[in-house]
Amino acid sequence: MCGIVGIVDLKGRKQEREIIKSMADQIIHRGPDDEGFFVENGVALGARRLKIIDLETGHQPLCNEDGTIWITYNGEIYNFLELRKELEGKGHRFKTKSDTETIVHLYEEEGEEGLKKLRGMFAFGIWDGRKRRLLLARDRIGKKPLYYTIIDSTIVFSSEIKGILKFGKIDRELDLNALDLYLTLEYIPSPLSIFKGIKKLMPGHYLIFDEKGVKEKSYWELEKVEVPTDIDEIKERLRELIKESVKLRLISDVHLGAFLSGGIDSSSIVAMMHSLGKEPLMTFSIGFEEKSYNELKYARKIAELFKTQHHEFVLTPSALELIWELIKYLDEPMSDFSIFPTYLVSKMARKYVTVILSGDGGDELFGGYEHYLAEKIERILRKYFFKIPHAIFPLLSRFLPPKDVKKGIINRIKRFSDGLFFPPQLSHFRWMLYLDNQTKRRLYSSDFLSKVERDGEIHTRKPFSSIFEKMKSLDCINRELFLDLKSYLVDDIMVKVDRMSMACSLETRAPLLDHKLVEFVFSLPGNLKVRGLTTKWIFKKSMEGILPKETIYRQKEGFSIPIKKWLREEFRELMEDYLSEKRIRDGGLFNYSEIKRMKEEHIKGIENHSHRLFALLLFEIWREKYLT
């Protein structure tokens, strides 16, 4: 696992080693064990290495036999031994035991077509001196990040934006469309970044940069695979795939463990690790002082069942001091509340292990989120009661003050009501949006609004138009899952997990997101995932007999923090400072009157504006750090 940086100037202008080193130094947390550089003929590649496999000879950047092809690489290829054997049979000579070198020789043999053979998580840059071209590539699901910018005949790339910014010739112009989407979604969807000139390489894509220009192309889309029709056979095949995926991710020359929340996703991973004889098996959990947010008792039961070496950490409001640290690692605003616990559980785990397995992806594969149920219920209500719910629920919600508990019936009614303000064409996004157009017109300054409004509308759906188009061939439930797989999972969940774990120099592996498992699950009909009002139905049935029924069938709570309460109390002073009238007016992007209203209503407990206020707060802190 590494952090990578690179500069390629096709005009051959000399690149200074000091610059590529300063870029790599910005991401030292991603690879504290080693550094390496290749600088020649207008090309500069750099790598920071976290040693996981081949501790002695896996130094990067790394080249082929004659030095004409160089790679800087971040990730893990789980089938590299199989590929290595195949390549050795074709005459390729290896000088290391690393998976990195396998990619170099695979590229020599098959070019970019070889990407289809890789099974794992990765982002890399390959400089082909013979063809004078750069190949950038990112794994299918988007577990590993890759940013780039093109200035004239030069491309600059890095695992994180901060590496690119150190290049020194980057225009830090704010992308207002990206800002609008951030405030709406709490994350910025690919290929956008908060900086207008910096882009994210899309998951499952590669980019070629040469004298012909820039070509970006997809090398993977979900493939339909043959699945059994018998339920028992489906369950058996699903268990086999999960176990195989876990086994592949146990390949390591350093200690590894598992995150454990006590839910079905992480518990299933721990169960499979135990069945594979992983000893000692270390697990890590985080809890909260607030009772409705604390799930440690569920994690303890699984830890006891599988006799793990279990470690816990309790998050208190004082942890909010971490915000200054987290902004440094995020590079662009992201207001998913769970960045705090993700960072802290990663920090705890890093004291004991270098690699961690997580249950990420289970909700997007099997239909675990409540918004899938909300979409299903709304479709039924709309079919039989026309527009009645759109009138009743907002009216009910208006007279119900929010509660401090994590969810609860009142908070669920209010959240369902909020989603009904958005058009059905947005699908389940309606329950994942935190700013409607009416609020935006009150919140955004006239200048900001004019930049993002087209034909009287602010088009939240537009950045996802290609995803919506590809969804059409799927059934209702799988359409919802596909939308999250290609958007929320990539640009929220994967970003959060990658940045917060790598901030602690901890590699995170997600067995449920192995692409072979993903393709199998998406080939199953949606009614096996969300059946009636039961989420993850086929997954739950598959885990019966392996996990306790209490673990399998308890209500999902999610990985979050009591931010709505903290904003009224411990976090209030910071909020008042960064969302003060002077700061907002000086910034020129927002109307203070709307922010003032939201603050007052939230503090008095009239409405829960935590998502909107926290997003604005993080943006203002980020703006002070990066734009002033």
Secondary structure, DSSP 8 states (H G I E B T S, - for coil): -EEEEEEEETT-----HHHHHHHHHTTGGG-BSEEEEEEETTEEEEEEE---S-TTT--SSEE-TTSSEEEEEEEEETTHHHHHHHHHHTT---SS-SHHHHHHHHHHHHGGGGGGG--EEEEEEEEETTTTEEEEEE-SS--S--EEEEETTEEEEESSHHHHHTTS-----B-HHHHHHHHHHSS--TT--SBTT-EE--TTEEEEEETTEEEEEE----------SSHHHHHHHHHHHHHHHHHHTT--SS-EEEE--SSHHHHHHHHHHHHTT-SS-EEEEEEESSGGG--HHHHHHHHHHTT-EEEEEEE-GGGGGGHHHHHHHHSS----TTHHHHHHHHHHHHTT-SEEE--TTHHHHHT-SHHHHHHHHHHHHHHHHTTHHHHHHHHHHHTS---SSSSHHHHHHHHHHHHTTS-GGGGGGGGT----HHHHHHHB-HHHHHHH-BTTB--SSGGGHHHHHHHTTS-HHHHHHHHHHHTHIIIIIHHHHHHHHHTTT-EEE-GGG-HHHHHHHHTS-GGGTSBTTBTTHHHHHHHBTTB-HHHHHS----S---HHHHHHTTTHHHHHHHT-HHHHHHH-SB-HHHHHHHHHHHHHTSS--HHHHHHHHHHHHHHHHH--
